[in-house]
Amino acid sequence: MKVDIIIHNGHLMTMEGKGVGYIADGAVAIKHNKIEAVGQTQEILREYTAERHIDAANKLIMPGFIDAHIHTGIAIFRGVAQDMSNWMQKGLWPFQKHLRPDESAIGSMVNIIEGIKAGTTTFCDYDGRMDLIVNNYKKIGARARVAELVNEIPDNIGDLPVGELYTFESSIGETKLNRNLELYEKHHDTEDGRITVILGPHGPDMMSLELLKEVKNHAEKLDTKLHMHVAQGDREINQMEKRYGKRSIEFLDEHDFLNERLIAVHLTEATDEETAFIAKSGASMIYCAGSIGIIDGMVPPVQHFLDAGGTACLGSDQAPGNNSNNMLNEMKFAAILNKVKYKNPQAFHATQALRMATIEAAKVMGIDHEAGSLRSGKKADIILVDLTAPAFYPVLTKPIRNIVPNLVYSARGDEVDTAIIDGKVIMENKQILTIHEKEEISKAQQTAENIASRAEEDILKADSDILQMVRDGLL
């Protein structure tokens, strides 16, 4: 049978079954944008011929990573809000209030480049002006499951004293919800299904109950998911208790949000009881280890969520908090922080971390029928990882296999050699083929400098911890 591409002679991990689905001398046949067959090299070469053969000797063939929660629209502020308190109000907002929509899209492209070069093939992007950002995914060729960030928060939130109750503006919420609905109408299931759209309420503290219910009603009509921050910090809990006299999870349960439709991001401030309750409700969870570790110095209750029967996965969050949108980095953070939290080296093992960046992420996002693992009929989203890189030395397969631990605990991302998305070779020999990488980075650098110049007065007024570190010569 004739196919388009055969990848062969590699170490293969399908991520099927309960583990990683390892095949020692594996091959994948690709026809159009789908996987035609997966198996041993000898079997695939006997049954199929192809226009193109990719020899994966000394490489790992595996599904591309799924970054389940990322805000690429604020990538342009990487590194401006680390090692500080009041991260959002004093660190991010003085910059963000000066960000124009076109500038957000310019910075977003660099974030996507970063992700692809480290093996991410699916981006679950959740940000403002997604109507502009979505065009980056169409241009570069990545898979994306996008949502507009819907809230009713005015631009002057950063001017409020820390802890003061937010003001809501219904016109802002209406505009953003309409953008999310228009995004769905215009872009959902486009690019041969490579681009899909869900709804993105920012958080229960960021919008009125009326708007929150309206978003939920639209999600039910469209039969789609709700991507939402839940119990993401003490700031949120403080706002909820002041406004409603309830913590976030009790509030959401009271208004029928806790079900399979909800993707709850972070749960940083959830108690063990709340965590188990939301897990049993059918809602899923996204754990952003690096971001919450850096911003809050905390380890969200992801293992407790899993132990209670919930489905959870990993996301990298945003560059101003996490600094790195690299799922290999995220897997390592997730595993190590939980080992430390539980004082147990067996906790959160490498395979668990890897599954949470592939097949479990696909389940959480509702795309496991087409992504997250390699099997016949699924979309051809595949990466090749160079096992001759020093980080993988030595490669052992008998009597134990060490490829997975080395991938999670040692690899940095630059070992990813090739990325195939939707059956097309997007990156080869570590070079992205669909855009001019250096030009995009240069354009984004100039844009970031322009924003910093415009924002200088507000940055000085915020008088953040990181600004003081600059004054003290520590940065």
C-alpha positions in Angstrom: 0.0 0.0 0.0 1.2 3.5 -0.9 1.6 6.2 1.8 3.2 9.6 2.0 5.8 9.1 4.7 7.4 6.2 6.5 9.5 6.9 9.6 11.5 3.7 10.5 14.4 2.2 12.4 13.7 4.2 15.6 13.0 3.6 19.2 9.2 4.1 19.3 6.9 5.2 22.1 3.2 5.1 21.1 1.9 6.2 24.5 -0.9 3.6 24.0 -1.9 1.3 27.0 -1.0 2.1 30.6 2.7 3.0 30.0 4.6 4.4 27.0 3.9 1.6 24.5 7.6 1.0 23.7 8.6 -0.7 20.4 12.4 -1.4 20.0 12.7 -1.1 16.2 9.6 0.9 15.4 8.0 2.6 12.4 5.1 4.8 11.5 3.3 5.1 8.2 1.6 8.4 7.4 -1.0 9.0 4.7 -2.2 12.6 4.2 -2.6 14.0 7.8 -3.2 10.7 9.6 -1.3 7.7 10.9 -1.9 4.7 8.6 -0.1 2.1 10.7 2.3 1.7 13.6 4.5 -1.3 14.2 8.0 -2.8 13.9 10.1 -1.6 11.0 10.2 -4.9 9.2 6.4 -5.2 9.3 5.7 -1.6 8.1 8.3 -1.7 5.2 6.8 -5.0 4.1 3.3 -3.7 4.0 3.8 -0.1 2.8 5.7 2.0 0.3 6.2 5.7 0.5 7.0 8.9 -1.3 9.4 9.7 1.5 11.4 7.7 4.0 12.7 9.2 7.2 15.4 7.1 8.8 15.1 7.4 12.6 18.1 5.4 13.6 19.4 6.5 17.0 16.2 8.6 17.4 13.1 8.4 19.5 9.8 8.5 17.6 6.9 9.6 19.8 3.8 11.8 19.9 4.3 15.5 20.0 3.8 17.2 23.3 0.5 18.9 24.2 0.8 22.1 26.2 -2.6 22.2 27.8 -2.5 25.7 29.2 -0.5 28.5 27.7 -0.9 32.3 27.3 1.2 33.1 24.2 -0.1 36.6 24.0 2.0 37.8 26.9 5.2 36.0 25.9 6.5 39.4 25.1 6.9 40.1 28.9 9.1 37.1 29.7 11.3 37.7 32.7 9.8 40.9 34.0 8.0 39.5 37.0 10.1 36.9 38.7 11.2 36.5 42.3 8.5 38.9 43.5 5.3 39.3 45.5 2.0 40.6 43.9 3.1 39.1 40.6 0.1 40.1 38.6 -0.7 43.6 39.9 2.9 44.9 40.4 4.8 42.8 37.9 2.6 42.1 34.9 -0.1 44.8 34.7 2.2 47.8 34.4 3.5 46.2 31.1 0.2 44.7 30.0 -1.8 47.9 30.1 0.4 49.2 27.3 0.2 46.1 25.1 -1.6 46.6 21.8 -3.3 43.6 20.1 -1.0 43.5 17.2 2.0 43.5 19.5 0.5 40.6 21.5 0.3 38.6 18.3 3.9 39.4 17.4 5.2 38.1 20.7 2.9 35.1 20.5 4.7 33.8 17.4 8.1 33.6 19.3 6.4 31.6 22.0 5.0 29.2 19.5 8.5 28.9 17.9 9.9 28.1 21.3 7.3 25.4 21.9 7.7 23.6 18.5 11.5 23.6 18.8 11.1 21.8 22.2 8.6 19.2 20.8 5.2 20.8 21.4 2.8 20.1 18.5 -0.5 21.1 20.1 -1.0 24.4 21.9 -4.0 25.0 24.1 -3.8 28.8 23.9 -5.9 30.9 26.2 -5.5 34.6 25.9 -6.9 37.9 24.8 -7.2 38.8 21.1 -7.1 35.2 20.0 -8.7 36.4 16.8 -5.2 37.7 15.9 -3.1 35.1 17.6 -4.9 32.2 15.9 -3.4 33.3 12.6 0.1 32.4 13.9 -1.0 28.8 14.3 -2.3 28.8 10.8 0.9 30.3 9.4 3.4 28.1 11.3 1.4 24.9 11.0 0.9 23.9 14.6 -2.2 22.3 16.1 -4.1 24.6 18.4 -7.1 24.4 20.7 -7.8 28.1 21.4 -10.0 30.2 23.6 -10.5 33.9 24.1 -9.8 35.0 27.7 -13.2 36.4 28.8 -13.4 38.7 31.8 -14.9 42.0 32.9 -11.7 43.6 34.3 -10.8 47.1 33.2 -7.2 48.0 32.3 -6.7 50.0 35.6 -6.7 46.8 37.8 -3.1 47.4 38.5 -3.9 50.7 40.0 -6.1 49.2 42.7 -4.6 48.7 46.2 -3.7 45.0 46.6 -6.6 43.1 48.1 -9.3 45.7 47.1 -12.4 44.2 45.4 -12.2 44.4 41.6 -14.7 46.5 39.7 -16.5 44.8 36.7 -17.5 46.5 33.5 -20.2 44.6 31.7 -19.3 46.1 28.3 -15.8 44.6 28.5 -17.2 41.2 29.2 -19.7 41.4 26.4 -17.0 42.4 23.9 -14.7 39.5 25.0 -17.4 36.9 25.0 -18.5 38.0 21.5 -14.9 37.7 20.4 -14.8 34.1 21.7 -18.1 33.2 20.0 -16.9 34.8 16.7 -13.6 32.9 17.1 -15.6 29.7 17.3 -17.8 30.6 14.3 -14.9 31.6 12.1 -12.0 29.3 13.1 -13.4 26.2 14.8 -12.5 23.0 13.0 -10.6 24.9 10.3 -7.3 23.9 8.6 -8.6 20.4 8.1 -9.4 20.2 11.8 -6.0 21.4 13.0 -7.5 24.5 14.7 -10.4 24.1 17.2 -12.0 26.5 19.6 -13.4 26.2 23.1 -14.6 28.9 25.6 -12.3 30.6 28.0 -13.8 32.3 31.1 -10.9 33.8 32.9 -11.9 32.8 36.4 -14.8 33.0 38.8 -13.3 36.1 40.4 -12.7 37.9 37.1 -16.3 38.2 36.0 -19.9 38.6 37.2 -22.0 35.6 37.9 -24.3 36.7 35.1 -21.6 36.6 32.5 -20.2 33.4 33.9 -23.6 31.8 33.5 -23.9 33.2 30.0 -20.6 31.6 29.0 -21.7 28.3 30.5 -25.0 28.4 28.5 -23.0 29.0 25.3 -20.7 26.1 26.1 -23.7 23.8 26.6 -25.2 24.9 23.3 -22.0 24.4 21.4 -21.2 21.2 23.4 -17.7 22.4 24.1 -15.3 22.8 27.0 -14.7 25.6 29.5 -11.0 26.4 30.0 -10.9 28.3 33.3 -8.6 29.3 36.2 -10.0 27.9 39.4 -8.7 28.5 42.9 -5.5 29.8 41.3 -4.3 31.9 44.2 -5.0 33.6 47.5 -5.9 36.7 45.5 -8.8 34.8 43.8 -10.1 33.3 47.1 -10.0 36.7 48.8 -12.0 38.2 45.9 -14.6 35.4 46.0 -15.1 35.5 49.8 -15.5 39.3 49.7 -17.9 39.2 46.8 -19.9 36.0 47.5 -19.0 34.9 51.0 -17.8 31.6 49.4 -14.6 30.0 48.2 -14.3 29.3 44.5 -15.1 25.6 44.4 -18.2 25.8 46.6 -19.4 28.7 44.5 -18.9 26.9 41.2 -20.6 23.8 42.6 -23.6 25.8 43.7 -24.0 27.1 40.1 -23.5 23.8 38.3 -20.1 24.3 36.8 -18.4 21.2 38.2 -18.8 18.5 35.5 -17.0 17.0 32.5 -17.2 20.3 30.6 -14.9 22.1 33.1 -11.1 22.2 32.7 -9.9 23.6 36.0 -6.5 25.2 35.8 -4.1 25.4 38.8 -6.3 24.6 41.9 -3.4 26.1 43.8 -5.5 27.1 46.8 -7.8 24.1 46.8 -8.0 22.2 50.1 -7.7 18.4 50.0 -11.4 18.2 50.5 -12.1 20.6 47.7 -9.6 18.8 45.4 -11.2 15.4 45.9 -14.7 16.9 45.4 -13.8 18.5 42.1 -12.0 15.4 40.9 -15.1 13.3 41.6 -17.3 15.8 39.8 -15.9 14.8 36.4 -14.0 18.1 35.9 -10.4 17.8 34.9 -7.3 19.6 36.0 -4.3 21.3 34.4 -1.1 21.5 36.5 1.4 24.2 35.7 4.3 23.2 37.9 6.9 25.8 36.8 4.6 28.8 36.8 3.0 28.2 40.2 6.4 27.2 41.7 8.0 30.4 40.5 5.0 32.8 41.1 3.7 31.3 44.4 6.3 28.9 45.7 3.6 26.2 45.9 2.9 22.8 44.6 -0.8 22.5 43.6 -2.7 19.3 44.7 -2.4 17.4 41.4 -1.4 14.1 43.0 -4.3 14.3 45.4 -6.6 15.1 42.4 -5.3 12.0 40.6 -5.6 9.8 43.7 -9.3 10.9 44.0 -9.9 9.6 40.4 -9.6 12.8 38.4 -7.9 13.2 35.0 -5.0 15.8 35.0 -2.3 17.0 32.7 0.4 19.6 32.3 0.7 23.1 30.9 3.5 25.6 30.8 1.3 28.7 31.5 3.0 32.0 30.5 6.4 33.3 30.0 6.2 36.2 32.5 5.6 33.7 35.2 7.2 30.5 34.2 9.9 31.9 31.9 9.9 28.7 29.9 7.3 27.3 27.6 9.0 23.9 27.2 7.1 20.8 28.1 10.3 18.8 28.9 11.1 21.4 31.5 7.5 21.2 32.8 7.6 17.4 33.1 10.9 17.6 35.1 9.5 20.4 37.4 6.3 18.5 38.0 8.0 15.3 38.9 10.7 16.8 41.2 8.5 19.2 43.0 6.0 16.4 43.9 8.8 14.1 45.0 10.0 16.9 47.4 6.4 17.6 48.5 5.8 14.0 49.5 9.3 13.3 50.5 9.1 10.2 48.3 11.4 9.5 45.3 8.8 7.1 43.8 6.1 9.8 43.7 5.2 11.3 40.3 7.5 9.0 38.3 8.8 9.9 34.8 6.2 7.9 32.9 3.4 9.7 34.8 4.9 13.0 33.8 5.3 12.0 30.2 1.7 10.7 29.9 0.5 14.0 31.4 2.2 15.9 28.5 0.8 13.6 25.8 -2.2 11.2 26.1 -3.6 12.5 29.4 -3.4 16.0 28.1 -5.4 14.9 25.1 -8.0 13.4 27.3 -8.3 16.6 29.4 -8.7 18.8 26.3 -11.2 16.4 24.6 -8.9 15.6 21.7 -7.7 12.1 22.6 -9.6 10.7 19.6 -7.0 12.4 17.4 -3.9 13.3 19.4 -1.8 12.3 22.3 -0.7 8.8 21.1 0.4 7.1 18.0 -2.1 4.6 16.5 -3.8 4.1 13.2 -6.5 6.7 12.5 -5.1 9.4 14.7 -3.6 12.7 13.4 0.1 12.4 12.5 1.6 14.7 15.2 5.0 13.2 15.7 8.4 14.3 16.9 11.8 12.7 16.5 14.3 13.2 19.4 18.0 12.7 18.9 19.2 10.0 21.3 22.9 10.7 20.4 22.7 14.0 22.3 24.8 14.0 25.5 21.7 14.3 27.7 20.6 10.8 26.6 24.0 9.1 27.1 24.0 6.2 27.6 21.0 4.7 25.8 20.1 1.4 27.5 17.3 -1.0 26.5 18.4 -4.2 28.5 17.9 -5.3 31.2 16.2 -1.9 31.9 15.3 0.9 29.6 16.5 4.4 30.6 15.1 6.5 27.7 12.0 7.8 29.5 13.9 8.9 32.7 16.5 10.6 30.6 13.8 12.3 28.5 12.0 13.7 31.6 14.9 14.4 33.9 17.8 15.2 31.5 16.6 16.4 28.1 16.4 20.2 27.6 14.4 20.4 24.4 17.1 21.1 21.8 17.4 17.3 21.3 14.1 17.5 19.3 15.2 17.2 15.7 12.0 16.9 13.7 8.4 17.9 14.2 5.6 16.5 12.0 2.2 18.1 12.6 -1.0 17.0 10.8 1.2 14.9 8.5 3.4 17.8 7.4 7.1 18.2 8.3 7.1 21.5 10.1 10.6 21.3 11.6 13.6 19.3 10.2 17.2 19.3 11.4 16.0 21.6 14.2 14.9 24.3 11.6 11.3 25.4 11.3 10.4 25.3 7.6 7.2 27.3 7.6 8.3 30.8 8.9 11.5 32.9 9.0 12.4 32.3 12.7 15.1 35.0 13.0 12.9 37.6 11.4 10.0 36.8 13.8 12.3 37.0 16.9 13.9 40.3 15.7 10.5 41.9 15.2 9.3 40.7 18.6 12.4 42.0 20.3 11.9 45.5 18.9 8.3 45.4 19.9 9.1 44.5 23.5 11.5 47.4 23.8 8.9 49.8 22.5 6.3 48.6 25.1 8.9 48.8 27.9 9.6 52.4 26.9 5.9 53.3 26.9 5.3 51.5 30.2 8.2 53.0 32.1 6.2 55.5 34.2 3.8 52.7 35.3 6.6 50.3 36.0 8.3 52.9 38.3 5.0 53.7 40.0 4.4 50.0 40.7 7.7 49.9 42.6 7.9 46.1 42.4 10.4 43.8 44.1 12.1 43.1 40.8 12.5 46.8 40.2 14.2 47.2 43.5 16.5 44.3 42.7 17.6 46.3 39.6 18.2 49.4 41.7 20.2 47.3 44.1 22.4 46.0 41.3 21.2 42.4 41.7 20.0 42.1 38.2 
